[in-house]
């Protein structure tokens, strides 16, 4: 009688003869190479087109199940709160409308987005009665394993083509305008937000006539301790490579790198992380070619809404001494030099 391939392989592997062991080892190597080749083909041909494509990716049960693991861990590990229901009751936003959700600050690793908003997006409609997408850097969608998870949770490439195509479907998008520049400048003693002078997120909202919804994650900057010397190194590394934090102070203040995953990369146990919504900012009717004056006018309205949001919750949601220092903003031109400005006295 004929033997199945698995039985033949097992026979070779269990053989005590050197020839049998060599054949068995060769077979396992061939199988491993085949699996690696299949995954490489998957990652090369399937993942890139999905990075900017609207529409759900993968089965919802898998998206909800995978994101639930991080969500439940985050609820256990952190002191997490969010005021969605209260914000709706106050008229901050209408769940039935389309929004461009703009959240701040980036922090060392955008824990609020990774642990919590990824789950909300996977389960959407949840916050909004529409599908919620999250804009992320292309680099994150180029990491095997992480790319699949992010795509499952409705993360898409943060380029203009992708964002425009998604907004045309009527969906909502959450984006973080500060990006890596804001990440490497994270300071647990001073709240900062960063914008590129072109204000692409404002132009995107005006183009589609979609209101801007400011969101602030109070405590994001305090999840990991920071130091001036390590911040200076990460800024230097970013300027040289355009890559974010290479090292952070992990648990117990020990410098660690995300290149080597380990428990020290977890945020501080029971640290506070409190997400609060500001007042949505109307941008007027769709305008595909807005004037610079209109862009600046909308940005000033958004800036005021953000400052109002920050001032409303800073004393309650930030550690003692941090809220009193106010919020600083960086509006930078390209990759040139920039400086953070204290907006506390410029609310009007």
C-alpha positions as CSV (number, residue, x, y, z in Angstrom):
1,X,0.0,0.0,0.0
2,X,1.2,3.6,-0.7
3,X,2.3,5.9,2.1
4,X,1.1,9.5,2.5
5,X,3.8,12.2,2.1
6,X,3.6,13.0,5.9
7,X,4.2,9.3,6.7
8,X,7.2,9.2,4.4
9,X,8.6,12.4,6.0
10,X,8.1,11.0,9.5
11,X,9.8,7.8,8.4
12,X,12.8,9.7,7.1
13,X,13.0,11.9,10.2
14,X,12.7,8.9,12.6
15,X,15.3,6.9,10.8
16,X,18.5,6.4,12.7
17,X,20.7,6.3,9.6
18,X,22.6,9.4,8.7
19,X,21.1,9.4,5.2
20,X,17.6,9.3,6.6
21,X,18.3,12.2,9.0
22,X,19.8,14.3,6.1
23,X,16.8,13.7,3.9
24,X,14.4,14.5,6.7
25,X,16.2,17.7,7.5
26,X,16.3,18.7,3.8
27,X,12.6,18.1,3.6
28,X,11.9,20.4,6.5
29,X,14.1,23.1,5.0
30,X,12.2,22.9,1.8
31,X,8.9,23.2,3.5
32,X,10.1,26.2,5.5
33,X,11.4,27.8,2.4
34,X,8.1,27.2,0.6
35,X,6.2,28.8,3.5
36,X,8.5,31.8,3.6
37,X,8.2,32.2,-0.2
38,X,4.4,32.0,0.0
39,X,4.3,34.6,2.7
40,X,6.7,36.9,0.8
41,X,4.4,36.6,-2.2
42,X,1.4,37.4,0.0
43,X,3.2,40.4,1.5
44,X,4.4,41.7,-1.8
45,X,1.2,41.3,-3.9
46,X,-1.6,41.5,-1.4
47,X,-0.6,44.0,1.3
48,X,0.6,47.0,-0.8
49,X,-2.7,47.5,-2.7
50,X,-4.6,47.2,0.5
51,X,-2.8,50.1,2.3
52,X,-4.8,52.8,0.6
53,X,-8.0,51.0,-0.3
54,X,-11.3,51.8,1.3
55,X,-13.4,48.8,2.4
56,X,-13.1,46.3,5.2
57,X,-10.1,44.0,5.1
58,X,-10.3,40.5,6.4
59,X,-13.1,38.9,8.4
60,X,-14.7,41.1,11.1
61,X,-14.6,38.3,13.7
62,X,-10.8,38.2,13.4
63,X,-10.5,42.0,13.5
64,X,-12.7,42.3,16.6
65,X,-11.1,39.3,18.3
66,X,-7.5,40.4,17.7
67,X,-8.1,44.0,18.7
68,X,-10.1,42.9,21.8
69,X,-6.9,41.4,23.2
70,X,-5.1,44.7,23.2
71,X,-8.3,46.6,24.3
72,X,-8.9,44.4,27.3
73,X,-5.2,44.4,28.3
74,X,-5.2,48.2,28.0
75,X,-8.3,48.5,30.2
76,X,-6.6,46.2,32.8
77,X,-3.1,47.7,32.6
78,X,-4.0,51.4,32.4
79,X,-6.3,53.8,34.1
80,X,-8.3,54.4,30.9
81,X,-11.3,56.7,30.4
82,X,-13.1,58.2,27.4
83,X,-16.0,60.7,27.3
84,X,-17.8,59.7,24.1
85,X,-21.3,59.6,25.5
86,X,-20.9,62.8,27.4
87,X,-19.4,64.6,24.4
88,X,-22.4,63.6,22.3
89,X,-24.8,64.8,25.0
90,X,-23.0,68.2,25.1
91,X,-23.3,68.5,21.3
92,X,-19.6,68.3,20.7
93,X,-20.2,66.1,17.6
94,X,-23.1,64.2,15.9
95,X,-22.4,60.5,15.5
96,X,-24.5,60.5,12.3
97,X,-22.1,63.0,10.6
98,X,-18.8,62.5,8.8
99,X,-15.7,63.8,10.6
100,X,-12.0,64.1,10.3
101,X,-11.0,63.2,13.8
102,X,-7.7,64.8,14.7
103,X,-6.0,63.4,17.8
104,X,-3.1,64.7,19.9
105,X,-0.5,64.1,21.2
106,X,1.5,61.4,19.5
107,X,3.4,60.3,22.5
108,X,6.2,57.7,22.5
109,X,4.1,55.0,20.8
110,X,0.5,56.3,20.3
111,X,-0.8,53.9,22.9
112,X,-4.3,55.3,22.9
113,X,-4.6,54.6,19.2
114,X,-3.0,51.1,19.3
115,X,-4.8,49.7,22.4
116,X,-8.1,51.4,22.1
117,X,-9.0,53.2,18.9
118,X,-7.8,50.3,16.8
119,X,-10.6,48.3,18.6
120,X,-13.2,51.0,18.0
121,X,-12.3,51.1,14.3
122,X,-12.4,47.3,14.0
123,X,-15.9,47.3,15.6
124,X,-17.2,50.3,13.7
125,X,-19.7,51.7,13.4
126,X,-19.1,52.3,17.2
127,X,-18.1,55.9,18.0
128,X,-19.7,57.1,14.7
129,X,-22.5,55.6,12.8
130,X,-20.1,55.2,10.0
131,X,-16.9,53.2,9.3
132,X,-13.9,54.6,11.1
133,X,-10.4,54.4,9.5
134,X,-7.1,55.4,11.1
135,X,-4.3,57.0,9.1
136,X,-0.9,55.5,9.8
137,X,2.6,55.9,8.4
138,X,3.6,53.6,5.5
139,X,6.5,52.3,7.6
140,X,4.0,50.6,10.0
141,X,2.2,48.9,7.0
142,X,5.6,47.5,5.9
143,X,6.3,45.4,9.0
144,X,5.2,41.8,8.6
145,X,2.5,40.8,11.1
146,X,1.9,44.4,12.3
147,X,0.7,45.3,8.8
148,X,-2.0,42.6,8.8
149,X,-3.2,43.6,12.2
150,X,-3.4,47.3,11.3
151,X,-5.3,46.6,8.1
152,X,-7.7,44.4,10.0
153,X,-8.4,47.4,12.3
154,X,-9.1,49.7,9.3
155,X,-5.7,51.4,9.4
156,X,-4.7,52.8,6.0
157,X,-1.8,54.7,4.5
158,X,-1.7,58.4,5.5
159,X,-1.1,59.7,2.0
160,X,-3.4,62.1,0.2
161,X,-4.6,59.6,-2.4
162,X,-5.7,57.2,0.3
163,X,-7.3,59.8,2.5
164,X,-9.2,61.3,-0.4
165,X,-10.6,58.0,-1.6
166,X,-11.8,57.1,1.9
167,X,-13.5,60.4,2.5
168,X,-15.3,60.1,-0.8
169,X,-17.1,56.9,0.6
170,X,-18.6,59.0,3.4
171,X,-16.4,57.3,6.1
172,X,-14.7,59.0,9.0
173,X,-10.9,59.2,9.4
174,X,-8.8,59.5,12.5
175,X,-5.3,61.0,11.9
176,X,-2.4,62.4,14.0
177,X,-0.9,65.5,12.4
178,X,2.2,65.7,14.6
179,X,3.7,62.4,13.2
180,X,7.2,61.3,13.9
181,X,8.4,64.9,14.6
182,X,6.0,65.1,17.5
183,X,7.0,61.6,18.7
184,X,10.7,62.2,19.0
185,X,10.0,65.5,20.9
186,X,7.7,63.8,23.5
187,X,8.3,65.3,26.9
188,X,6.4,63.9,30.0
189,X,6.8,67.3,31.7
190,X,5.5,69.5,28.9
191,X,2.4,69.0,26.6
192,X,3.3,69.8,22.9
193,X,1.5,69.4,19.6
194,X,3.0,69.8,16.2
195,X,1.8,70.8,12.7
196,X,3.4,71.1,9.3
197,X,2.9,74.6,8.0
198,X,1.1,73.5,4.9
199,X,-1.7,72.2,7.2
200,X,-2.6,69.3,4.9
201,X,-5.2,67.9,7.3
202,X,-7.1,71.3,7.2
203,X,-6.9,71.3,3.4
204,X,-8.2,67.8,3.2
205,X,-11.2,68.7,5.4
206,X,-12.0,71.8,3.4
207,X,-11.7,69.9,0.1
208,X,-14.4,67.4,1.3
209,X,-16.4,69.8,3.5
210,X,-15.9,67.5,6.5
211,X,-15.8,69.0,10.0
212,X,-12.6,68.7,12.1
213,X,-13.1,67.0,15.5
214,X,-10.2,67.7,18.0
215,X,-9.4,64.8,20.3
216,X,-6.8,64.9,23.1
217,X,-5.3,61.9,24.9
218,X,-4.4,63.3,28.3
219,X,-1.6,61.2,29.8
220,X,-0.3,59.8,26.5
221,X,3.0,61.8,27.1
222,X,3.3,60.4,30.6
223,X,3.0,56.7,29.8
224,X,6.8,56.5,29.4
225,X,9.4,58.7,31.3
226,X,11.5,60.9,29.1
227,X,14.9,62.6,29.5
228,X,16.6,65.4,27.6
229,X,19.6,63.3,26.5
230,X,17.5,60.5,25.1
231,X,15.2,62.9,23.4
232,X,18.2,64.7,21.8
233,X,19.4,61.4,20.5
234,X,16.0,60.4,19.0
235,X,15.7,63.9,17.4
236,X,19.2,63.5,15.9
237,X,18.4,60.0,14.7
238,X,15.1,61.2,13.2
239,X,16.9,64.1,11.3
240,X,19.4,61.6,9.9
241,X,17.0,58.7,9.0
242,X,13.4,60.0,9.2
243,X,12.7,57.1,11.6
244,X,11.0,57.6,15.0
245,X,12.1,56.7,18.5
246,X,15.0,54.2,18.4
247,X,15.2,54.2,22.2
248,X,12.8,55.1,25.0
249,X,12.8,54.9,28.8
250,X,10.8,51.7,29.5
251,X,9.6,50.4,32.8
252,X,11.8,51.4,35.7
253,X,13.3,54.1,33.5
254,X,15.5,51.5,31.7
255,X,16.5,52.6,28.1
256,X,15.0,50.0,25.7
257,X,14.5,49.8,21.9
258,X,11.3,48.7,20.1
259,X,13.6,46.7,17.8
260,X,13.8,44.1,20.5
261,X,10.2,43.5,21.8
262,X,10.2,42.9,25.6
263,X,8.0,43.6,28.7
264,X,10.0,46.7,29.5
265,X,8.3,48.4,26.5
266,X,4.9,48.3,28.3
267,X,3.6,51.6,29.5
268,X,3.6,52.4,33.2
269,X,1.2,50.3,35.2
270,X,-2.0,52.1,36.1
271,X,-0.9,55.3,34.4
272,X,-3.8,57.5,33.5
273,X,-4.9,57.8,29.9
274,X,-8.0,60.0,29.4
275,X,-9.4,60.7,25.9
276,X,-11.6,63.8,25.6
277,X,-13.4,65.3,22.7
278,X,-13.5,68.9,21.8
279,X,-16.0,70.9,19.8
280,X,-16.2,70.0,16.2
281,X,-15.1,72.7,13.8
282,X,-17.2,73.4,10.7
283,X,-15.1,74.1,7.6
284,X,-17.8,75.2,5.2
285,X,-18.9,73.7,1.9
286,X,-16.5,71.5,-0.1
287,X,-13.7,73.5,-1.8
288,X,-11.1,71.7,-3.9
289,X,-8.8,74.8,-4.1
290,X,-9.1,76.8,-1.0
291,X,-7.3,80.1,-0.6
292,X,-4.4,80.4,1.9
293,X,-6.6,82.8,3.9
294,X,-9.4,80.3,4.2
295,X,-6.9,77.5,5.3
296,X,-5.5,79.8,8.0
297,X,-9.0,80.9,9.1
298,X,-10.1,77.3,9.6
299,X,-6.8,76.4,11.3
300,X,-7.3,79.3,13.8
301,X,-10.8,78.0,14.6
302,X,-9.4,74.5,15.1
303,X,-6.5,75.8,17.3
304,X,-9.0,77.6,19.5
305,X,-11.2,74.5,19.8
306,X,-8.1,72.5,20.7
307,X,-7.0,75.0,23.4
308,X,-10.5,75.1,24.8
309,X,-10.5,71.3,25.0
310,X,-7.1,71.3,26.7
311,X,-7.9,74.0,29.2
312,X,-11.2,72.3,30.1
313,X,-9.5,69.1,31.2
314,X,-5.9,69.8,31.9
315,X,-6.1,70.0,35.7
316,X,-8.3,66.9,36.1
317,X,-6.5,64.7,33.6
318,X,-2.8,65.6,33.8
319,X,-0.3,65.0,36.6
320,X,0.3,67.9,39.0
321,X,2.4,70.6,37.5
322,X,2.0,69.5,33.9
323,X,-1.4,71.1,33.2
324,X,-0.2,74.5,34.7
325,X,2.6,74.7,32.1
326,X,0.0,74.9,29.3
327,X,0.1,73.5,25.8
328,X,2.8,74.4,23.3
329,X,2.5,74.2,19.6
330,X,5.0,73.8,16.8
331,X,4.1,75.0,13.3
332,X,7.1,74.0,11.2
333,X,8.1,74.6,7.6
334,X,9.1,71.3,5.9
335,X,12.2,69.8,7.6
336,X,13.6,73.1,8.6
337,X,14.2,74.4,12.1
338,X,11.1,75.0,14.3
339,X,10.3,76.1,17.8
340,X,7.4,75.4,20.1
341,X,5.2,78.4,21.0
342,X,3.1,78.7,24.2
343,X,-0.4,79.1,23.0
344,X,-1.9,79.6,26.5
345,X,-2.1,83.4,26.0
346,X,-3.2,83.2,22.4
347,X,-6.6,81.5,22.7
348,X,-8.4,84.4,21.1
